[in-house]
């Protein structure tokens, strides 16, 4: 076995949480909470505990309120039933020696009236992202959302706070604020989705304000060093987001300001598509933000074992979050350790209910050592 890989070295977060390796499981929507209460149940316990050898599991995005939902069969963290469901998940993971945090999610305008009794979804501004929402009746075109009032923004901050409190009750080792991938907080950051002229729009500072209000609110119910967050600075042309000349300066401002906090980690995504021909975007996110951010930095998107080891060895990141590879390889750490062949995920079952394509991927039986 090859145990000297950088990915396989332990890491301790500022909270004192000791993680056995730097192979983290990235948050992935899997649409298995197909019950009226959108609560996790036994198959979630099995799915996550199968992957407990990960240094840190970051759960699928879990809505902070009924208003936050935008995809069918996704779990929440705002009701008693959901908290009880997540208790089973955290217990199962911890019993196998794993660590797990929950991703707190509000999709904003990437939703549909079908989820809201016919009412419009909410967003910073009334601008249609011209994307798709995964509804009970299939994928539907998004609509022009309702611009949030100040009162609704303040309530959303409280919803994040309450979700974090629920997460602590459910036994999680921390939370990750989903401020990425074109969802609500990301929508506030961008001038193409936020044209407000009040304290939540206009300047970079104003457009980022809601994020720091949420962090400050969550700090009241849990230790600051158990809070992580995710950003996707160079997202463009996906999830209804269009970048512009102020995109990177906005994220530079956010990342620099995050240095004033003692966060668990900052989770960044490399570009999801080729942005090399867009002069005002950054094509290499880790290289750009590693010198800027002083805390634990996690990188995601398009990594294999070799690339992950290289980034950690070169000091570009402290851990790597793997998404798709974790779907078909519940024992990804062991496969990396042994240089074993990786199984391929079945895309047809990414978002379908039940255990097929969810908990039935076998663990490594006969490895091929390189």
KEKE-3310 file (N, C-alpha, C; in steps of 0.2 Angstrom, whole numbers, plus 5000, padded with zeros to 4 digits):
npx = (5004:5002:5005:5011:5006:5001:4987:4983:4987:4984:4974:4971:4958:4954:4945:4949:4945:4950:4955:4956:4962:4964:4955:4941:4923:4913:4899:4884:4869:4857:4844:4835:4827:4813:4800:4785:4789:4802:4813:4829:4832:4833:4841:4849:4857:4864:4871:4879:4887:4893:4903:4912:4926:4931:4940:4932:4915:4904:4888:4874:4866:4855:4839:4836:4824:4806:4804:4816:4818:4821:4823:4817:4813:4824:4833:4829:4833:4826:4815:4807:4806:4815:4827:4828:4829:4842:4849:4850:4859:4871:4874:4877:4888:4897:4899:4906:4918:4919:4918:4907:4899:4885:4878:4871:4857:4850:4840:4836:4832:4833:4821:4804:4787:4779:4784:4780:4767:4761:4766:4778:4796:4809:4822:4837:4834:4821:4824:4824:4833:4833:4835:4834:4822:4821:4807:4792:4785:4794:4808:4807:4806:4813:4806:4802:4808:4802:4807:4816:4811:4817:4814:4811:4824:4831:4824:4828:4842:4840:4834:4845:4853:4844:4844:4857:4858:4849:4857:4867:4860:4857:4868:4879:4896:4899:4895:4892:4890:4881:4886:4887:4888:4877:4866:4855:4864:4875:4868:4866:4879:4882:4882:4874:4863:4859:4852:4849:4846:4848:4854:4859:4863:4871:4886:4901:4903:4890:4883:4889:4885:4875:4880:4890:4882:4875:4885:4889:4877:4875:4886:4881:4875:4883:4900:4912:4922:4918:4911:4910:4912:4906:4912:4911:4920:4923:4912:4902:4889:4882:4870:4862:4870:4879:4895:4905:4915:4916:4916:4927:4934:4924:4923:4937:4936:4927:4934:4946:4940:4935:4946:4946:4939:4938:4936:4931:4934:4938:4929:4933:4928:4936:4935:4919:4918:4927:4935:4945:4946:4940:4944:4942:4940:4946:4956:4963:4959:4963:4977:4975:4968:4975:4986:4980:4970:4971:4967:4961:4961:4950:4949:4940:4932:4934:4945:4957:4966:4980:4981:4975:4984:4995:4991:4990:5003:5010:5006:4994:4982:4974:4966:4956:4940:4930:4918:4909:4917:4915:4902:4902:4912:4912:4922:4933:4945:4952:4954:4962:4973:4978:4980:4971:4959:4946:4928:4915:4902:4884:4876:4862:4856:4858:4849:4838:4825:4827:4838:4845:4860:4864:4866:4871:4884:4898:4911:4929:4936:4945:4960:4970:4986:4996)
npy = (4994:5011:5023:5036:5046:5063:5066:5056:5060:5065:5079:5093:5103:5120:5120:5109:5097:5082:5075:5060:5060:5068:5067:5072:5071:5078:5089:5083:5083:5070:5067:5058:5059:5055:5057:5063:5073:5076:5071:5063:5045:5028:5024:5034:5034:5022:5025:5037:5032:5021:5028:5033:5032:5043:5059:5070:5071:5080:5084:5082:5097:5104:5110:5126:5130:5129:5138:5138:5127:5119:5108:5092:5080:5083:5083:5092:5104:5110:5106:5096:5083:5081:5084:5073:5063:5066:5064:5050:5048:5055:5048:5035:5037:5042:5031:5023:5029:5041:5058:5072:5085:5096:5103:5119:5126:5137:5139:5150:5159:5148:5139:5134:5139:5127:5122:5130:5132:5138:5151:5163:5159:5166:5180:5190:5200:5203:5194:5183:5167:5159:5145:5128:5120:5106:5098:5090:5086:5084:5092:5109:5125:5139:5154:5171:5178:5183:5199:5200:5207:5218:5213:5200:5196:5197:5187:5176:5176:5172:5160:5153:5153:5146:5133:5130:5128:5118:5108:5106:5100:5089:5082:5085:5088:5100:5114:5118:5133:5135:5145:5146:5141:5147:5148:5155:5164:5166:5173:5185:5190:5193:5205:5203:5196:5203:5218:5227:5242:5245:5242:5229:5229:5235:5241:5231:5228:5229:5219:5208:5208:5200:5187:5188:5193:5181:5172:5179:5177:5163:5161:5163:5152:5141:5136:5147:5141:5129:5132:5131:5136:5137:5143:5148:5155:5157:5154:5153:5155:5144:5137:5148:5159:5173:5180:5195:5210:5213:5202:5193:5203:5204:5192:5191:5201:5195:5183:5189:5196:5185:5181:5187:5179:5164:5152:5135:5130:5135:5131:5129:5130:5124:5131:5125:5124:5129:5143:5150:5159:5171:5186:5192:5183:5170:5156:5147:5143:5139:5142:5156:5160:5153:5160:5171:5167:5163:5152:5135:5128:5121:5112:5108:5100:5091:5083:5070:5056:5058:5072:5077:5074:5081:5095:5096:5093:5103:5114:5121:5118:5112:5101:5090:5090:5077:5073:5066:5054:5048:5043:5031:5024:5020:5017:5026:5031:5020:5014:5024:5023:5010:5011:5007:5001:5012:5012:5016:5028:5027:5037:5037:5035:5045:5054:5047:5039:5027:5013:5009:5012:5020:5015:5003:5001:4992:4989:4989:4974:4966:4973:4982:4985:4999)
npz = (5000:4997:5007:5008:5000:4997:4998:5007:5019:5036:5043:5053:5057:5061:5072:5079:5075:5069:5055:5045:5032:5017:5007:5002:5002:4991:4990:4984:4975:4975:4976:4984:4994:4994:5001:5009:5019:5015:5022:5027:5027:5030:5018:5016:5027:5025:5013:5015:5026:5020:5014:5024:5026:5020:5022:5026:5025:5015:5015:5003:4996:5007:5010:5019:5022:5018:5007:5001:4993:4977:4969:4965:4978:4987:5003:5018:5032:5041:5048:5062:5059:5049:5055:5064:5055:5050:5061:5061:5051:5054:5065:5060:5051:5061:5069:5061:5061:5054:5048:5046:5038:5035:5020:5019:5011:4999:4985:4978:4964:4956:4955:4955:4953:4955:4967:4976:4980:4969:4970:4966:4965:4975:4974:4973:4963:4951:4939:4927:4926:4916:4916:4921:4931:4942:4944:4952:4941:4931:4922:4921:4913:4921:4929:4930:4945:4961:4968:4982:4998:5010:5022:5019:5016:5028:5035:5028:5032:5046:5044:5039:5050:5059:5053:5054:5068:5070:5063:5072:5082:5076:5076:5067:5062:5058:5047:5030:5021:5007:4995:4981:4964:4957:4965:4978:4986:4978:4968:4974:4974:4961:4948:4937:4941:4951:4953:4963:4972:4985:5002:4999:4986:4971:4976:4977:4991:4996:4989:4993:5006:5012:5014:5024:5034:5037:5041:5053:5060:5061:5069:5081:5086:5085:5085:5077:5070:5065:5054:5037:5019:5002:4987:4969:4959:4945:4938:4924:4912:4916:4926:4925:4927:4923:4920:4923:4922:4935:4942:4947:4955:4965:4971:4975:4985:4994:4998:5004:5014:5022:5028:5040:5048:5058:5050:5047:5034:5017:5003:4986:4969:4954:4937:4929:4916:4900:4902:4898:4887:4891:4897:4909:4919:4930:4926:4934:4948:4961:4961:4960:4972:4983:4988:4993:5003:5020:5028:5030:5014:5002:4987:4972:4958:4944:4947:4949:4956:4954:4951:4962:4972:4967:4968:4982:4986:4980:4987:4984:4989:5003:5005:4994:4987:4981:4969:4958:4957:4969:4969:4962:4969:4984:4993:4990:4995:4999:4987:4981:4989:4986:4973:4965:4952:4946:4948:4937:4936:4935:4925:4923:4935:4943:4949:4953:4963:4977:4980:4969:4960:4970:4983:4980:4974:4973:4986:4985:4980:4973:4971:4960:4961:4958)
capx = (5000:5006:5002:5014:5002:4999:4980:4981:4990:4979:4974:4967:4954:4955:4941:4952:4942:4955:4952:4961:4965:4962:4951:4934:4917:4910:4891:4880:4862:4855:4836:4833:4822:4806:4794:4782:4793:4809:4818:4833:4830:4838:4846:4854:4862:4868:4875:4884:4891:4898:4909:4914:4933:4933:4942:4926:4909:4900:4882:4871:4863:4849:4836:4835:4817:4802:4805:4823:4818:4821:4824:4813:4816:4830:4832:4829:4836:4822:4809:4809:4807:4822:4833:4828:4832:4849:4852:4852:4864:4877:4876:4879:4894:4902:4900:4912:4924:4919:4916:4902:4896:4879:4878:4865:4856:4844:4842:4834:4828:4833:4816:4798:4780:4777:4787:4778:4759:4760:4769:4785:4802:4812:4829:4839:4831:4816:4828:4824:4840:4833:4838:4829:4821:4819:4800:4789:4783:4800:4812:4803:4809:4812:4801:4805:4806:4800:4812:4815:4810:4822:4811:4813:4831:4832:4821:4833:4847:4837:4833:4851:4854:4840:4846:4864:4856:4846:4862:4871:4856:4857:4875:4884:4903:4899:4890:4895:4886:4881:4886:4890:4884:4871:4860:4853:4869:4879:4864:4867:4885:4883:4878:4869:4857:4857:4852:4846:4849:4848:4861:4861:4865:4876:4893:4903:4902:4883:4881:4892:4883:4871:4884:4893:4877:4873:4890:4888:4871:4877:4891:4878:4872:4888:4907:4914:4927:4914:4908:4914:4908:4908:4912:4913:4921:4923:4906:4899:4885:4879:4865:4859:4875:4884:4900:4907:4921:4917:4915:4933:4935:4919:4926:4943:4934:4924:4939:4950:4936:4934:4952:4945:4935:4941:4932:4933:4938:4935:4929:4932:4928:4939:4929:4916:4919:4932:4934:4952:4945:4936:4950:4941:4939:4952:4956:4966:4956:4967:4983:4974:4966:4979:4990:4975:4967:4975:4964:4961:4958:4948:4947:4935:4930:4938:4951:4958:4971:4986:4980:4974:4991:5000:4989:4992:5011:5013:5003:4989:4976:4975:4962:4952:4934:4928:4911:4907:4921:4912:4896:4903:4917:4911:4929:4938:4951:4956:4956:4968:4978:4980:4981:4966:4955:4940:4922:4911:4895:4879:4872:4855:4853:4861:4844:4832:4824:4829:4845:4849:4864:4865:4870:4873:4890:4902:4917:4934:4937:4952:4963:4976:4991:5001)
capy = (5000:5018:5028:5042:5051:5069:5065:5052:5063:5068:5086:5095:5109:5125:5118:5104:5091:5078:5071:5055:5061:5075:5065:5074:5069:5084:5089:5081:5082:5064:5066:5052:5060:5055:5056:5070:5077:5077:5069:5058:5039:5022:5023:5040:5032:5017:5029:5041:5028:5018:5033:5036:5033:5050:5063:5073:5070:5086:5081:5085:5103:5103:5117:5129:5132:5127:5143:5137:5121:5120:5102:5086:5074:5084:5084:5099:5104:5115:5103:5091:5076:5081:5084:5066:5059:5067:5061:5043:5048:5057:5042:5029:5039:5042:5024:5020:5033:5046:5065:5074:5092:5097:5109:5123:5127:5140:5139:5157:5159:5141:5135:5135:5140:5121:5120:5135:5132:5143:5158:5164:5159:5173:5181:5197:5204:5200:5192:5176:5165:5155:5139:5123:5117:5099:5098:5084:5085:5084:5098:5115:5132:5144:5159:5178:5177:5189:5202:5199:5213:5218:5208:5193:5194:5196:5181:5171:5175:5169:5153:5149:5152:5140:5127:5128:5126:5111:5104:5104:5096:5082:5078:5086:5091:5107:5116:5122:5137:5135:5151:5144:5137:5150:5148:5162:5169:5168:5177:5192:5192:5195:5211:5201:5194:5208:5225:5231:5249:5246:5240:5223:5229:5241:5240:5224:5227:5228:5213:5202:5209:5194:5181:5190:5193:5174:5169:5182:5174:5156:5161:5164:5146:5136:5139:5149:5136:5123:5134:5131:5139:5136:5148:5146:5162:5158:5151:5157:5151:5138:5138:5154:5164:5176:5183:5201:5212:5214:5195:5191:5208:5203:5186:5193:5205:5190:5179:5193:5197:5179:5180:5190:5174:5158:5147:5128:5129:5138:5126:5133:5125:5126:5132:5120:5124:5132:5151:5153:5165:5176:5189:5195:5177:5166:5150:5142:5146:5137:5146:5163:5161:5151:5166:5176:5164:5161:5147:5129:5128:5114:5113:5104:5100:5088:5080:5063:5055:5061:5079:5079:5074:5086:5101:5097:5093:5110:5119:5124:5116:5108:5095:5090:5087:5073:5072:5060:5048:5045:5040:5023:5022:5022:5016:5030:5032:5014:5013:5029:5020:5004:5012:5002:5004:5015:5010:5021:5029:5026:5044:5037:5034:5050:5057:5043:5036:5020:5011:5007:5018:5024:5011:4996:5001:4987:4991:4986:4967:4964:4979:4982:4989:5001)
capz = (5000:4996:5012:5008:4996:5001:4999:5012:5026:5041:5043:5059:5056:5067:5077:5082:5072:5066:5049:5044:5026:5013:5001:5005:4998:4989:4991:4977:4975:4973:4975:4987:5000:4991:5006:5010:5023:5013:5027:5026:5030:5030:5013:5017:5032:5022:5007:5018:5030:5016:5012:5030:5026:5017:5027:5028:5020:5014:5012:4998:4998:5011:5010:5025:5023:5012:5002:4998:4988:4970:4966:4968:4983:4991:5010:5021:5038:5044:5052:5067:5056:5045:5060:5067:5050:5049:5067:5059:5046:5058:5070:5056:5049:5066:5071:5056:5062:5049:5050:5042:5039:5031:5016:5019:5004:4996:4978:4975:4958:4952:4957:4951:4957:4957:4973:4981:4979:4963:4971:4963:4969:4977:4972:4974:4958:4947:4933:4925:4925:4909:4917:4922:4938:4942:4948:4952:4934:4926:4921:4918:4913:4927:4928:4933:4952:4965:4971:4989:5002:5015:5028:5017:5016:5035:5037:5025:5037:5051:5041:5039:5057:5062:5050:5058:5075:5068:5061:5078:5086:5072:5077:5062:5064:5056:5041:5024:5018:4999:4992:4975:4958:4954:4969:4981:4988:4972:4964:4977:4972:4954:4945:4931:4944:4957:4951:4968:4973:4992:5005:4997:4979:4969:4977:4979:4998:4997:4986:4997:5013:5015:5016:5031:5039:5038:5045:5059:5063:5062:5074:5088:5088:5084:5085:5071:5067:5062:5048:5030:5014:4996:4982:4963:4957:4938:4935:4918:4907:4919:4932:4924:4929:4918:4923:4920:4924:4942:4945:4951:4961:4970:4975:4979:4991:4999:5001:5008:5021:5025:5032:5047:5052:5059:5048:5046:5028:5012:4998:4980:4963:4948:4932:4927:4909:4898:4903:4896:4882:4895:4900:4916:4923:4932:4924:4939:4954:4967:4961:4962:4979:4988:4991:4996:5009:5025:5032:5026:5007:4999:4980:4969:4951:4939:4950:4950:4962:4952:4951:4969:4975:4965:4971:4989:4986:4978:4992:4981:4993:5009:5004:4988:4987:4975:4968:4954:4959:4976:4968:4961:4973:4991:4996:4986:4999:4999:4980:4980:4993:4983:4966:4961:4946:4949:4945:4933:4939:4930:4925:4923:4941:4948:4953:4953:4969:4978:4981:4963:4958:4976:4989:4977:4971:4978:4988:4982:4982:4971:4969:4955:4964:4953)
cpx = (5004:5003:5006:5011:5000:4991:4978:4984:4984:4979:4969:4964:4955:4951:4944:4950:4948:4952:4958:4964:4962:4958:4944:4929:4913:4902:4888:4873:4860:4848:4833:4828:4815:4801:4791:4785:4800:4814:4823:4830:4835:4843:4851:4859:4867:4873:4880:4889:4896:4904:4912:4922:4935:4935:4937:4921:4906:4894:4879:4868:4856:4846:4835:4828:4812:4803:4812:4823:4818:4822:4820:4817:4823:4828:4832:4832:4832:4816:4812:4810:4813:4828:4833:4831:4839:4853:4855:4858:4871:4879:4879:4886:4899:4903:4905:4918:4925:4917:4912:4899:4890:4880:4871:4863:4849:4845:4840:4829:4828:4828:4810:4792:4777:4779:4784:4771:4757:4763:4776:4791:4805:4819:4830:4835:4826:4819:4827:4831:4839:4836:4832:4828:4818:4813:4797:4786:4788:4803:4807:4807:4808:4808:4805:4803:4804:4806:4811:4815:4816:4820:4812:4820:4833:4830:4825:4839:4846:4836:4840:4854:4851:4842:4853:4863:4853:4852:4866:4867:4856:4864:4880:4891:4904:4894:4894:4889:4886:4880:4889:4885:4877:4865:4860:4859:4874:4875:4865:4874:4886:4879:4873:4863:4855:4858:4849:4850:4849:4854:4863:4862:4869:4883:4895:4902:4895:4881:4884:4889:4879:4875:4887:4888:4875:4879:4890:4882:4872:4882:4888:4875:4877:4895:4909:4918:4924:4910:4912:4909:4911:4907:4914:4914:4921:4917:4903:4895:4882:4875:4862:4864:4879:4889:4902:4913:4922:4916:4921:4934:4930:4921:4932:4941:4931:4930:4944:4947:4935:4941:4951:4941:4939:4937:4935:4937:4934:4935:4928:4932:4932:4933:4926:4916:4925:4931:4940:4951:4942:4942:4948:4939:4946:4951:4959:4964:4961:4974:4981:4972:4970:4983:4986:4972:4971:4973:4965:4957:4956:4947:4943:4934:4935:4945:4951:4964:4977:4986:4979:4980:4995:4998:4991:5000:5013:5010:4997:4982:4978:4971:4958:4946:4932:4921:4909:4910:4918:4905:4897:4908:4917:4918:4934:4945:4955:4958:4962:4974:4982:4982:4977:4962:4948:4934:4919:4904:4890:4875:4865:4852:4855:4855:4837:4831:4826:4836:4849:4853:4866:4869:4872:4880:4895:4908:4923:4935:4944:4955:4969:4981:4996:5008)
cpy = (5006:5023:5035:5047:5057:5069:5061:5054:5066:5076:5088:5102:5114:5123:5112:5097:5088:5074:5066:5056:5067:5073:5066:5072:5076:5083:5087:5079:5075:5062:5060:5053:5060:5053:5063:5075:5079:5076:5063:5051:5034:5022:5029:5037:5027:5021:5033:5037:5023:5022:5036:5036:5039:5054:5067:5073:5077:5084:5085:5092:5101:5110:5119:5131:5129:5132:5141:5131:5123:5114:5096:5082:5076:5085:5091:5098:5109:5112:5098:5084:5076:5081:5076:5062:5060:5064:5053:5043:5050:5051:5036:5031:5039:5035:5021:5024:5039:5053:5068:5081:5092:5104:5113:5127:5131:5142:5146:5156:5152:5137:5136:5135:5133:5119:5125:5137:5138:5150:5157:5162:5166:5173:5188:5202:5200:5198:5185:5173:5161:5149:5134:5121:5110:5098:5091:5082:5085:5091:5103:5121:5136:5150:5166:5177:5184:5192:5202:5206:5212:5213:5201:5191:5193:5189:5175:5170:5171:5161:5149:5148:5146:5134:5125:5125:5119:5106:5102:5099:5089:5079:5080:5089:5098:5108:5119:5126:5137:5142:5151:5142:5140:5150:5155:5167:5171:5173:5185:5194:5196:5201:5209:5198:5198:5215:5229:5238:5250:5244:5233:5223:5235:5239:5233:5223:5225:5221:5207:5202:5203:5189:5183:5191:5186:5171:5172:5179:5167:5156:5161:5157:5140:5139:5141:5144:5130:5126:5134:5134:5137:5141:5145:5152:5162:5155:5155:5153:5145:5140:5146:5160:5167:5181:5190:5203:5213:5207:5193:5196:5207:5197:5187:5197:5200:5186:5183:5194:5191:5178:5182:5185:5168:5152:5140:5127:5134:5133:5130:5128:5128:5127:5125:5119:5129:5140:5154:5159:5171:5180:5191:5189:5174:5159:5145:5145:5145:5142:5154:5164:5158:5156:5171:5174:5161:5154:5140:5129:5122:5116:5107:5105:5097:5085:5073:5062:5059:5069:5081:5079:5079:5093:5102:5097:5100:5116:5123:5123:5112:5101:5096:5086:5083:5072:5066:5054:5045:5042:5032:5020:5024:5021:5020:5030:5026:5012:5018:5026:5015:5005:5008:5005:5007:5013:5017:5022:5029:5033:5043:5036:5039:5053:5053:5040:5029:5019:5010:5013:5022:5021:5004:4996:4997:4991:4987:4979:4965:4970:4977:4987:4992:5001)
cpz = (5000:5001:5012:5003:5000:5002:5005:5019:5030:5041:5049:5057:5062:5073:5082:5080:5068:5061:5047:5037:5022:5007:5004:5000:4997:4989:4984:4978:4972:4973:4978:4992:4997:4996:5007:5014:5021:5018:5025:5029:5029:5024:5013:5022:5029:5017:5011:5023:5026:5014:5018:5030:5023:5023:5030:5023:5021:5011:5006:5000:5001:5012:5018:5027:5017:5006:4998:4993:4981:4966:4969:4973:4986:4998:5012:5028:5042:5048:5057:5064:5052:5050:5063:5061:5049:5055:5065:5055:5050:5062:5066:5053:5055:5069:5067:5056:5057:5052:5044:5043:5034:5027:5017:5013:5003:4989:4975:4969:4954:4955:4953:4955:4959:4964:4979:4981:4974:4964:4968:4968:4970:4975:4973:4970:4954:4940:4932:4923:4918:4910:4918:4929:4938:4947:4948:4945:4929:4926:4918:4918:4919:4924:4931:4940:4955:4968:4979:4993:5007:5021:5026:5017:5024:5038:5034:5030:5043:5050:5041:5046:5060:5059:5053:5065:5074:5067:5067:5082:5082:5073:5072:5065:5062:5050:5036:5021:5010:4996:4985:4970:4956:4959:4973:4982:4983:4968:4967:4975:4965:4951:4939:4934:4950:4954:4956:4969:4981:4995:5003:4989:4978:4970:4978:4986:4999:4994:4990:5005:5016:5017:5023:5036:5041:5042:5052:5063:5065:5068:5081:5090:5087:5084:5078:5067:5065:5056:5042:5025:5007:4991:4975:4959:4949:4934:4930:4913:4909:4925:4931:4925:4923:4921:4920:4923:4932:4946:4950:4956:4966:4974:4978:4985:4996:5002:5005:5015:5025:5030:5040:5051:5053:5057:5048:5040:5023:5006:4991:4974:4957:4943:4930:4919:4907:4898:4901:4891:4885:4899:4907:4921:4925:4930:4929:4945:4960:4967:4962:4969:4984:4992:4995:5003:5014:5029:5027:5019:5004:4991:4977:4961:4946:4941:4950:4955:4960:4953:4958:4973:4973:4968:4978:4990:4985:4982:4989:4985:4998:5009:4997:4989:4980:4975:4964:4956:4965:4974:4967:4965:4980:4995:4992:4989:4998:4992:4978:4983:4990:4976:4962:4956:4949:4945:4942:4935:4933:4930:4925:4929:4946:4952:4953:4960:4970:4978:4975:4961:4964:4981:4986:4974:4976:4980:4985:4984:4980:4968:4964:4958:4958:4955)
residu = (UNK:UNK:UNK:UNK:UNK:UNK:UNK:UNK:UNK:UNK:UNK:UNK:UNK:UNK:UNK:UNK:UNK:UNK:UNK:UNK:UNK:UNK:UNK:UNK:UNK:UNK:UNK:UNK:UNK:UNK:UNK:UNK:UNK:UNK:UNK:UNK:UNK:UNK:UNK:UNK:UNK:UNK:UNK:UNK:UNK:UNK:UNK:UNK:UNK:UNK:UNK:UNK:UNK:UNK:UNK:UNK:UNK:UNK:UNK:UNK:UNK:UNK:UNK:UNK:UNK:UNK:UNK:UNK:UNK:UNK:UNK:UNK:UNK:UNK:UNK:UNK:UNK:UNK:UNK:UNK:UNK:UNK:UNK:UNK:UNK:UNK:UNK:UNK:UNK:UNK:UNK:UNK:UNK:UNK:UNK:UNK:UNK:UNK:UNK:UNK:UNK:UNK:UNK:UNK:UNK:UNK:UNK:UNK:UNK:UNK:UNK:UNK:UNK:UNK:UNK:UNK:UNK:UNK:UNK:UNK:UNK:UNK:UNK:UNK:UNK:UNK:UNK:UNK:UNK:UNK:UNK:UNK:UNK:UNK:UNK:UNK:UNK:UNK:UNK:UNK:UNK:UNK:UNK:UNK:UNK:UNK:UNK:UNK:UNK:UNK:UNK:UNK:UNK:UNK:UNK:UNK:UNK:UNK:UNK:UNK:UNK:UNK:UNK:UNK:UNK:UNK:UNK:UNK:UNK:UNK:UNK:UNK:UNK:UNK:UNK:UNK:UNK:UNK:UNK:UNK:UNK:UNK:UNK:UNK:UNK:UNK:UNK:UNK:UNK:UNK:UNK:UNK:UNK:UNK:UNK:UNK:UNK:UNK:UNK:UNK:UNK:UNK:UNK:UNK:UNK:UNK:UNK:UNK:UNK:UNK:UNK:UNK:UNK:UNK:UNK:UNK:UNK:UNK:UNK:UNK:UNK:UNK:UNK:UNK:UNK:UNK:UNK:UNK:UNK:UNK:UNK:UNK:UNK:UNK:UNK:UNK:UNK:UNK:UNK:UNK:UNK:UNK:UNK:UNK:UNK:UNK:UNK:UNK:UNK:UNK:UNK:UNK:UNK:UNK:UNK:UNK:UNK:UNK:UNK:UNK:UNK:UNK:UNK:UNK:UNK:UNK:UNK:UNK:UNK:UNK:UNK:UNK:UNK:UNK:UNK:UNK:UNK:UNK:UNK:UNK:UNK:UNK:UNK:UNK:UNK:UNK:UNK:UNK:UNK:UNK:UNK:UNK:UNK:UNK:UNK:UNK:UNK:UNK:UNK:UNK:UNK:UNK:UNK:UNK:UNK:UNK:UNK:UNK:UNK:UNK:UNK:UNK:UNK:UNK:UNK:UNK:UNK:UNK:UNK:UNK:UNK:UNK:UNK:UNK:UNK:UNK:UNK:UNK:UNK:UNK:UNK:UNK:UNK:UNK:UNK:UNK:UNK:UNK:UNK:UNK:UNK:UNK:UNK:UNK:UNK:UNK:UNK:UNK:UNK:UNK:UNK:UNK:UNK:UNK:UNK:UNK:UNK:UNK:UNK:UNK:UNK:UNK:UNK:UNK:UNK:UNK:UNK:UNK:UNK:UNK)
# end
